[in-house]
Amino acid sequence: MSKILMVIAQSMFRDEELFETKAELERTGHDVIVASRTLKVSRGNRGGSVKPDIEIANVKIDDYDALVFVGGGGAKEYFEDEKIWKMAWHVYDSGKVLGAICIAPVILANAGILKGKNSTVFPTGEQILTQKGAFYTGENVTQDGYIVTGDGPQSSVAFAKKISQMLISSSDQK
């Protein structure tokens, strides 16, 4: 069983991208841990709420097989967060699965991880990705190596399925 860390904003995360993605990952046998800046209840922009399992400051990223950033307007709190960027780079450099959906791929683009990579994003983020050197595909879900990006809430289940496939395939190779 793979252990996945899903990072959400303290408020205004996109409900479907957390709840539908998490449910699909758990359905396929993965252990999903939700992280945010605090352990206070986080609120989604569609009315959902969740109490994070762990504060980002207490995450030991080596304990996880995948890191996934959830979108929604609140994800902007991580756009320029160098600690988050370092966490993402560590996952990427370790050859583990790195995912971001909706507007969250901007986090990876700003960190420099998507430069020269195929990726997708919610349409409002396309210009940022291309300015940072990413190749925007416009697809619902795009995989490039161990990076998977999704374009928004309608792609949550397909995004989760791709992450699950990547984790199963990487564990088969070990």
Disulfide bonds with the S-S distance in Angstrom:
none
